[in-house]
Amino acid sequence: MNKTDYRGTITAYPLTWPAGWYRTPLRNIQHSRYHDRSIASARDAVTEEVRLLGGNELIISSNLELRQDGLPRSRQRQPEDKGVAIYFHYRGKPMSFACDQWNSVEDNLWAINLTIEAIRMIERAGASDMMERAFRGFEALPAPPGSNWWEILGVAQSCTLEEVQSSYRSLVRKHHPDMGGSIEFFHKIQEAYKSAQSSLSQ
């Protein structure tokens, strides 16, 4: 399920947050809005909306464990970071949508589904130029310098897991939001640590 293009490697697990997308501060995350939605129904709805739009090579990226086919497995506990990002190609261009405003993965995935559905309504209304303008904001950006896990954690790419853990603990103490650190960078440290664990445990 993992794809590679000019953005680098996008992983379905763990979450790969799109470059340039703002993270919702923890204090602003809202409680569930779509009460009757399951992970499976939200996953299937997004897959269908992307298909109807004409997108392909869909990747649903989150901190949910995956099924054999690479899609998020239903009926599992909520991860600590409940954000979701999707990546796909539309008319030859890489697109990304992401949401972490809600306190469940399925709600964030469903919010992405509703966003794509709304954009498709513009197309159905015949305002294709307006839809193209709307989509420009969702074109995936190249990953900025310093976006690799070893760069964020300040270790060598050939480091050991013990070195990663030591650096991670030090960075968490220094940049925790409760200590006045940036919430966005704190999330980035956590994501880098998960990526490092995944890479070094293989």
C-alpha positions, 0 to 999 in steps of 0.5 A: 500500500505504500507509494513513492513519488517526489514527496518521498515515502508515504506510509499507510501506517504510521500516519504520514502528515502532509507537508505544510498542513497545520496540526490542530492543537490538542485543546481544540480537538472536538468530541465525536460528531458523526456518532454512528460512523465506524472506521470501516464505513468511513474508510469505504466512503472515502475510497468510493468518493475518491473513485467517483472523483476519478482519483487513483492510487489512494493511500489512507494514512493513520495510526490504525493497524492495517489489514492484509490489503493495506486498509485500516482494520476496523474495530480497534482501539483509538490511537493516541494521535487520531489524525488521518491523511489521504493521498491520491493522484487526480489528473496526474497530480498528487493530492492530499487531504488531512484532518485531526479536528475530531477525537476519533479516527473515523470522524476525521476520515468521515470529515475528509469524505464530506470535503471530497463529496462537496468538491464533487458537487461543484463538478456536478454543478458544471463549474469545472473551473471553480473545482480546479481552483478548489483543488489547487489548495490540496495539491501535495507539497514536497516534503520540506528539508528536515522531514526525515525521522533521523533529521527531526530526532537529531540522530544519524540515519545509521543509528541504533534504536537505543540512540533514537529512544535517548534522543526522543526522550530528551526532545520530548522533555524539551519541546512538550507543550506543557513546557511551552513547546510548539504543539506542531513540533511536538507532534512531529517528534512523535511521528518521527519516533514512530517512523524510526521504530518502524524502520529500525525494528524491521 
